[in-house]
Amino acid sequence: MRRLEFASLQVRDLEISKEFYTQKLGFELSEIKNSEAVVFKFNKGDASFAIRTPLENINNKELGNGVSVWFTINEKIENLQARFIKNGTVIIGAIIETPFGKALQVKDPDGYKLTFLEKR
């Protein structure tokens, strides 16, 4: 059995992305400090998630192609959608039914697709 332990996305501007993830999406900062990354709060035993400065030169490269990161939510997807609309978050399409539950996709400042899932 394999389990996701940690995921990080390389971003062009750490401060812009930090503001997007915290102010627009509602992520909370963890107590982990790193000058090259922002690690978001997670429960012990769950996979942790971060954004970070590039590990290599990403100038003139398209980020986010082929990447979709899914986050389970603990609220109604329609309420989350309304909050995203109100705060100007770019939503990709409408709420969709998946084999796992209802999902909604947004795009971050670097083009990464983030899926929020209300599990069945």
N, C-alpha and C positions, 0 to 999 in steps of 0.2 A: 504494500500500500504506500502511495506517495501522497504527501500533503503539502500544500503551498504554505511556506513559512513566511516569506517576505517578498514584496514586489515594490519596485521603485520605477518611476518614470523620469527620464532626463528631460529637463525643461530649459528653455532659452533664458528666462528671467525668473529667478527663484522668488523674488519679492512679489512680482505680478501673479505668479502661480499660487503662492502662499495666500495672497489676498483672495484670489478666486476660490480656492478650495475651502477656506475658512468662512469668508463673508458671503459668497454666493451659494456654496453647496452645504455649508454647515459642519464641515469637518472640524474636529477639535485637535489642538496640538498635544502631543505627548510630552512627557517630561524629559525625553531623550534629546540631548543637545548635540548638534553637529553643524559646523559652520558651512558645510557644503550640501546640507540636506535639511528637509523639514519632514519629520516623522509624525504621523498622525496617531491619535489615541486608539488603542486597541485593547481588547480583553485578553487576559493571559490565556494562552492556548489557541487564540485566533491568529490568523495571518496578519502581519503588520504591513502598512502601506506608507510609502514616502514619495516625495518629489525631490529631485536632486540636481545639482549642477552637472553639466555634461562630463562624461568620462572620456569623451573624444570630441573632436570638432564636429559640430552639428550645423554649422553655417551652411546655408543653401541646401539643406536636406529637409525633406518632408518628414515630419514626425507624425506618429499616430496611424500611419497606413498599416492596416492589418492587425491593429491592436484594439482589443475591447476588454475592458476591465469591468467586472460585475460586482456590485455591492448590494447586499441584502438590506432592506429597510424594515423598520418596525412601526410603520404607519401606512395609511392608505396611499396608494400611488397617486390618486387624484389630488390629494392634499399637497403632496410633494410637487406635483406638476404645477399647481396653482402658485405655490411659493416661488418656484423657478421662473414662471412667467412674470410674476410681480417684481422679482429682482433683476430681470433682464438676462437670465441665463439662456444661452443658445440651446434650444431643444431640437433634436433631430427626429422629426416625424411625431406621430401620435403614440399613445399608450398601446402596447401590443400584448397579445396573449402568447405566452411561450409554454413549453411543456412544464416549466417550473413555476409559473405564475405570471402576473402582470409585470411588464417592464417598460421603462422609459429611458431613452438615451439622450445624453447631452454631449457637447463638445467642449473641451477645455481650451485655454489660450494657445496651446501648441498643436491642437488638432486631434488629441487623443479622445476616443469615444469611451464614455463612461456610462455603464448601464446600471440603473437602479431597479431592483427587483422586489416586488411584494410577493413573497412566497405563498403558495397555496396552503 
